[in-house]
Amino acid sequence: MPKHSVVTVPGGEAHKTLATCEKIWEAMTKEELDRHALVINVGGGVIGDMGGFCAAVYKRGIDFIQVPTTLLSQVDASVGGKLGIDFQGFKNHLGVFNIPKSVLIDPVFLKTLPEREIRSGFAEIIKHCLIADATKWEEIRGKDFEEQKWPDLIAHSVKIKQQVVDQDPTEKGLRKILNFGHTLGHAVETCFLNKSPKERLFHGEAIAVGMIMEAYLSFERKMIDQQTLTDIEEFLFATYGKVKIKPEDIEEIIALTRQDKKNRGKEIRFSLLKGAGQCAFDIVVTAAEMRKSIAYYLG
Amino acid sequence: MPKHSVVTVPGGEAHKTLATCEKIWEAMTKEELDRHALVINVGGGVIGDMGGFCAAVYKRGIDFIQVPTTLLSQVDASVGGKLGIDFQGFKNHLGVFNIPKSVLIDPVFLKTLPEREIRSGFAEIIKHCLIADATKWEEIRGKDFEEQKWPDLIAHSVKIKQQVVDQDPTEKGLRKILNFGHTLGHAVETCFLNKSPKERLFHGEAIAVGMIMEAYLSFERKMIDQQTLTDIEEFLFATYGKVKIKPEDIEEIIALTRQDKKNRGKEIRFSLLKGAGQCAFDIVVTAAEMRKSIAYYLG
């Protein structure tokens, strides 16, 4: 094996910070890594996003390879070159676009994961079906979580995401459809980040919440029909249960959407479904509508 | 004037750090800047490099404009898209490549500068002549510092740098010639950064030291003749005087070249002159040769 050294960092979104990056850059500097060095990021989305960001910024950018080991990072972070870290509680607030030299995805890693982690990753698979493949959506919603075929679904998700990203690498337009469920989903995730560790949500769990709320917004705008809304809602509640959002969380969640990267000025812009298997973007939604969608989720 | 807010940061290389970036990002976040915001960096090289870096990383990159106000930043940092900050005392150790939306250069700003600052910027003009334009080199060395025509020299330097950068934007090869004088120059600058504020060197002053040492290395490798070495040395000593490098600094300077971004593994790679007006790159130089070149400088 060629000369190398291993840097381990604590896992979890709470450590996806500038402080952890500083430790990584310190280690890289101490090892005197030059511009021809290679960084290999083995881990979940936090490691890929943060390790990729550290490589992309060290000496103005050195090569890196992604080895995603969670279902979520295999179907999402592994494609599209988005790198970054959280800042002051805002998700992926600092970062760059940069493509890894290669991405190695092996479903064998799923055996190392607790079920809750796989369930979280499944949310992004569901999202890819909802925004781009109605047939696949019908297929997955016809099965229980335990019956899903992961190697097939991983390949399917990577292909869909790659197709979208190829058409719009830096998210000027179309790529925004990948954010379905993420405007309110990220806000919910951030809101719960500040709670006790026991209450914290996994990314996919928050996105499942966001997808129900944003499917409701799509329905309210007459972009999907009642049946589609019901299908989405039933499948997501059956798979993820219902998250306890307290009355005092609601305004915080709405305020948090103001930091969403898709916004323009004071307008909060959503990506919403237009029928199952299709998605539109840059749809301005008001705080009152968001309030209504959160109320709908809470039932 | 459209809605805007002003962030001021302390000047000087000592503040070109992650800590200052955090303050800038905090201010940007507080103002809720979205992806369509524009950052305008008004100031010297530190402001352009750091403000550009902050913009390039905020929400994975927003637009920025450079308004360089020092001679050094007008002829150097304004062209080529290198952005970044120092880290643990290493110059420009973290950063990215990113091109500003536009660059506004106005020689009127030179009237705001102390003479020492203009003299520092002149070093990069001298470098551009030495690596790429023998005729211009003869022209400037025939005049005293006070007689130089800044608007003409700024345009000349920007043109040369742009030509080099256009051929090799990310410094895989040719662009390295812009580093003539900078391998030992940066090491000298970093070494003096750790001294008392009174002893600190301006960037161009350190590069002038580096250019004499590296002209000597070029001579030792028979890439320039004795007369060219003498011309360079006499002009630079006459313009910048001689920096007092103490015996105990020498090994520190040599050790600091190990962090130079042009290196590959343990090899220290230089860009050296081949005659006045031309430059070669990727030339491996040993610690013993560096020691000799520092001794030559000290006379």
Chai-1 contact restraints between the chains, C-beta under 6 A:
chainA,res_idxA,chainB,res_idxB,connection_type,confidence,min_distance_angstrom,max_distance_angstrom,comment,restraint_id
A,T29,B,Q88,contact,1.0,0.0,6.0,A-B,restraint_1
A,E32,B,R258,contact,1.0,0.0,6.0,A-B,restraint_2
A,D34,B,N263,contact,1.0,0.0,6.0,A-B,restraint_3
A,D34,B,R264,contact,1.0,0.0,6.0,A-B,restraint_4
A,R35,B,K261,contact,1.0,0.0,6.0,A-B,restraint_5
A,H36,B,R264,contact,1.0,0.0,6.0,A-B,restraint_6
A,V57,B,L94,contact,1.0,0.0,6.0,A-B,restraint_7
A,K59,B,K261,contact,1.0,0.0,6.0,A-B,restraint_8
A,R60,B,G95,contact,1.0,0.0,6.0,A-B,restraint_9
A,R60,B,V96,contact,1.0,0.0,6.0,A-B,restraint_10
A,R60,B,F97,contact,1.0,0.0,6.0,A-B,restraint_11
A,Q88,B,T29,contact,1.0,0.0,6.0,A-B,restraint_12
A,L94,B,V57,contact,1.0,0.0,6.0,A-B,restraint_13
A,G95,B,R60,contact,1.0,0.0,6.0,A-B,restraint_14
A,V96,B,R60,contact,1.0,0.0,6.0,A-B,restraint_15
A,V96,B,V96,contact,1.0,0.0,6.0,A-B,restraint_16
A,F97,B,R60,contact,1.0,0.0,6.0,A-B,restraint_17
A,K261,B,R35,contact,1.0,0.0,6.0,A-B,restraint_18
A,K261,B,K59,contact,1.0,0.0,6.0,A-B,restraint_19
A,N263,B,D34,contact,1.0,0.0,6.0,A-B,restraint_20
A,R264,B,D34,contact,1.0,0.0,6.0,A-B,restraint_21
A,R264,B,H36,contact,1.0,0.0,6.0,A-B,restraint_22
